[in-house]
Amino acid sequence: MADLQGRGLRVLLLSGDRPEAVAHVAREVGIAEAAGGLSPQDKLERLRELQRQGAVVAMVGDGVNDAPALAAATVGIAMGGAGTAVALETADVALMGDDLCKLPFAVALSRASAKIIKQNLGIALSVIVLLIIASAFGAIPLSVAVVFHEGSTLVVVLNGLRLLVWKEPVGDGGACCP
């Protein structure tokens, strides 16, 4: 949880379990905001309130009681191993196991993916604009423009392929669970 919070994420624990048990677990794992005794509708309302405040909300859950909030979250994440079928079906992402320690890596990878997508859009749009202008003014023949465009497509593909070998930068992530 400290790793997620260190990445600028606000972490809340919302549960249907007894408030005392939820408060104890929250203290043990380092979560400052926790609420117990919540119905599925209560969780959904808390989530919607966060969204009304402008928050992008990721919800992690594993049960039928989490399904409404998983569906309404910006990103719903179901715990694969212990997750019920309805939670897995409702969520946007299903973790294959129950290891919450994978969440910081998933956050970092998604941020790296978004960065590469923006780079690729910048590369593709810049090349297209330059080639249209150069072709329109006769600076280069259309056939040369097509070759440059195809070359830029290869650059975009190769840039995206970097994610296949992406490793989290040293210093991020830290130790997670024992």
N, C-alpha and C positions, 0 to 999 in steps of 0.2 A: 504494500500500500504506500509505503514511503517512496518507492520508486515512481509510482504513478503520480503521487503528489509532487515529487521533484520535477516532473515533466510539466507541471502547471495544471494538473487536473484536480478538480474538486471531487473527493471521494465521499460518498454517503452510503450508509448501510440501512436499507429499508427491509423490514422483515415482518412476517406474521407471527414469529415466535414471541415468547414472553418478553416484555420490555427489559426486565432485569438481565435475562440471558443475553439479549442483543447488546445491551450496554457493556456487559462483561466482555463479550467477543470483540466489540469495537475497541475497547481499551487494549485488549491483548494484541490486536493486529494494527493498532495505531490509526484508527479512524475516529476523527473528532465529532462527526455528525452521524447520529444513529437514531432510529426510531423503531420500536417494536410494537407488536399487537396490531399490525396493519392488515386490513383486508385487501384483496386485489384492487378494489376500487380506490382505497386510500393510497396505495402505491401509484396507481395511475394518476390520481389527482396531484400527488407530490411531483411526479414527473412533468405533468402538464404545467404546473406552476413554475418549475424551473425553465421550461421552454418559453413561457410567457415573459420571463425575465431575460430572455435572449440567449439562454444556455443551449449549447449543443449537447445532447444527452445520450450517453451510452448506458444501456441497462444490461446487467449480467444477471441471468436467472436460470433456474433449472426445473421449475415446476409449473403445474397448471395455474397456480396462484400468481405466477409471474407473467403469464401469457399476455394479458391486456397491456401491461407496461412494456413488455418486449416489442409488441406490435406498434405501440405509439412512439417509442424511442427513436431518436435520429438513427441510432445503430443499436439493434437488439442482438445480444450475444448469449447464446444458449450454451450451457455446460454439457458437453456431449456425453460423457460417461454416465452421469447421474441424471441427466435431463430426461424429462418426460417427452413423449412424442409430440404433444401439443406445444411445448416450449421450443423443441427443435424445429418444428414446422413453422412457428410464428416468427422466430428470430431471423435476422439478416445474416448472421454469422453463427456457425456452430463450432465450438472448440471440440476437438476430437477426444480430449481428456478432461479431467477436472482440475487441472493445475492452473490456478490463477496466476502463477508466476510467469506464465506465457503472455499475459496481457501487456506488460511494458514493452516486450519485444514486438507484439502486434501493433501497438501504438506507434512505436518507432518506425516499423516497416511501412505502416500506412502513411506516415508523414514523409518518409523517403519517397514513396510511390507518388504522392501528391506533388512533391518537388520535381520529380522526373517528368510527370505529366505536364507540368507548367513549362519546364525546359523544352519538351518536345513540341508543345504548342507554339512557343516562342520561335524555335528553329523553323518549324514548318511554315508558319505565317510570314516570318521575315523573308525566307527564301521565295515564297510565292509572290509577295509584294515586290521584291527586288526583280524577280524574273518578269513579272507583268510589266513593270515600268521599263526595264531594259528592252523587252521585246516590243513594246508599244512605240518606243522612240528609235527602234531599229539598231540599238547598240549591239544586240546579239540576234542571230537567226533563231527562229522558233525551234528548230531541231536541237540547237545547243541548249536552249531553255529547258526543253523536255529532258535532256540528259542530266542537267543540273538538278532539276526537280526530282528525278529518280534517285540521284545521288543523295539528295537531302532526305529522301524517304529511308534510304539505308542507314543514314546517320541517326535518324529518329528511332529506327528499329534497334540498332546497336545500343543506343542510349537506354532504351527500355530494357534490354536484355541484361543490363547491369544489375537489375533486381534479382536475377537468378543466383548471383554470387554475393549479394549484399550481406554485409556483416555490420552489426551495430558498432558504432565508433567506440573506441576504448574510452573508458570513463563514464559511459552511459550504461544503464542497466544494473550494474553492481550485482551483488549477491542477492538472491531472492529468498527462496524457501530452503530450509535445511534439507 
